[in-house]
Amino acid sequence: MNLGFDIDGVIANFTEPLLEIIKDKYGLALKVSDIYTFDLGVVLGITKTESNQLINETLKKDLPLNSGAKETLEQISREGHSIYLLTGRFGYLRDLTQSWLNEKEVPYTQLHLLNVGEKYLAKVEPLDLVVEDSLEEALEWTRKVRNVLVYDQPWNRTLNVKGLTKRVYNWSQIYSEVQSLTVKP
């Protein structure tokens, strides 16, 4: 199967390093739950330029992996699935991103850096499943991909009245979803 994964907020723990930078820069001791929307400008009352600077600074840190991410991706890869990494990181961070993935030994088939809000436009093989933490991106993916998982974060909680996506809370649940889609002979 062809499986798509976002990096930041799904594979990488982006939020904890971001909160450290916010504390250093603004003197605010925020919790993860304080990041209630994907738009940092709204959360902090800062400009888009300042928000992009915070994101850029965070992406240049040695981000830790979310628990179970590497092991699950390794297992999925061993099972013969293709892993497409689809991230809204700035294009000039490609080398840094590839170095980080290599250092963390994260297996993947292809890496795609796309504009935030446009990951669903990636030119990839038809995907069987996508895992995303941006609710806006996840909803766009539902037009192209039958199985869209939303990796639970404070900024993506919704009532999901149409049931377009399925919420997952950890990598064990992601693996279970992949297994449930795998056709057994």
N, C-alpha and C positions, 0 to 999 in steps of 0.2 A: 504494500500500500504506500501511497504518497502522503506523508504527514507534515503539516506545517506548524511551526512553533515560533512564537514571539520570543525575543531574548529577555529584554528588561521587564521585570515584574513577573515573568514566567520561569525562565531558566536562571536568570541572575536576580539576586536580591538588590534591587536598585534603591529601594526606599531607605534602608538603614543608613547607607553612606550619604544619601541626600539629606536626611535629617541631621547628620553630623555637620554637613556644610551649612545648612540653614542655621543651626545653633551658633556656629563660628561667625557667620556673616551677619546675622540679624539678632543674635542673642535669644532666640526662641527655642525652648525645649519642647518640641512637638512630639506627638506619638504618631504611629502609623495611621491610626484611625482619624487623625486630624487632616489627613490628605483625602478629603471627601470628594474631590473631583479631579479628573485627569489634567485639568488646566491649573498649573501652579500659579499663574497670574491671579486667578480668582481666589485661590487658597491664601496667598500671601499679600495680595493687593500690590503687585509689582507689574512692571511693563513686560511685554512679550520679549524684548531684548534681554532684560534681567532674568526672566524665566529661562530663556535659551542658554544664558551664561551659566545658570545653576545646573541645568541638565548637562551641558558640555563638561563642566567641572566634575560632575558626578561620574559621567561616562569615562573620564580619564583615570578614575580610581580603579584599584584592583577589586572589582565587585565580587562578593562571595556568591557561590551558587546556592540556589534554593535547595533545601533538603530533598534528596532523592532524584534531583534532575539528571545529574550525570549518569547515575546507575541505571535509571529508567531509559535514558537515551541510548546507553550502551546496549541494554537488553533489546530494545526495539531495533537497533542497528543489526545486532547478531541475528535477529529473526528475519532479516532481509528487507526491512522496510526502508524507504528513502526518507531522509530527514531534511526538510527545507526550513532554513532559519529565515524568518521574515521580520525585519526590524525597522523601526522608524528612526534609526540613528542617522546622524548627518553623514553624507557620503564621504567627507574627508576623514572620517574615523574608520574607514574600511580596514586599513593595515592594523590599526590599534585593536579593532574588533577581532580580526583573524588571529592576531598574536594572543589576545586574551583567550579565545576559544582553544587555541593550541596549547597554551599554558595550562588551562583547566582540563585539557584532554576531553573536550566535548565533541562527540562524533556528529558529523553532519555531511549531507550530500551536496547541498548548495547553500550559499549565503546570499541574501538579497537585502540591500540597504535601500529603503524607500522613504519617501516623505511621510511624515506623521499624517495619519488620516487617509493614506493612499496605499497601504500595504496590500489591500485586497486587489489592487491593480497589477500585482506582481506577475511577470511572465514566467509561469512555472507550469509543470505538468498538472493536469487536473488533480486536485487534492481530495483525499478521502476524509480528512479530518484536519481541523485547525484548532490550536490552543492559543488564546489571546487574553490579555488583561485589560485592553481598552474596549469598553462596551461599544463605542462608536464603530471601531474597526470590526469587532465581532459581528455586529448587526449587518455591516456591509458584506462580510464574508458569507452570511447566510444566503445571499443571492447566488453564490457560486459553489458553495460547499454544503453538503447535506449535514455533516456533523461538525458543529462549532461548539467548542468548550470554552467557557469563560473561567479563567483562573481567578479565584476569589481574591478581591482586594477591596478596600473601603471605597475606592473611587468608581467601582463598577457594579455596585449593588442596585438591583432593579426588581420590579415586581414580575417581569418577564411574562406578562399576561398572554402572549401569543405562543410561548414555549419555543421560540426560535433557537435558543441556545440552551446548553446544559451547564450548570455551575459545577466546578470541581474545586476541591479544597487542598489537594496535595497530589504529588506525583504518583502515588499508589492508585489513586482514582483515575488518573490519566491513563496509566498502564491498563487498568481494568477496561476502560472504554476502548482502547486500541484492541485488546483481546476480544471484546465483544463484537468488533467489526471484522475480525479475521475469520475468513472462511475456512472451516475445518474440512479436510477431505473425507 
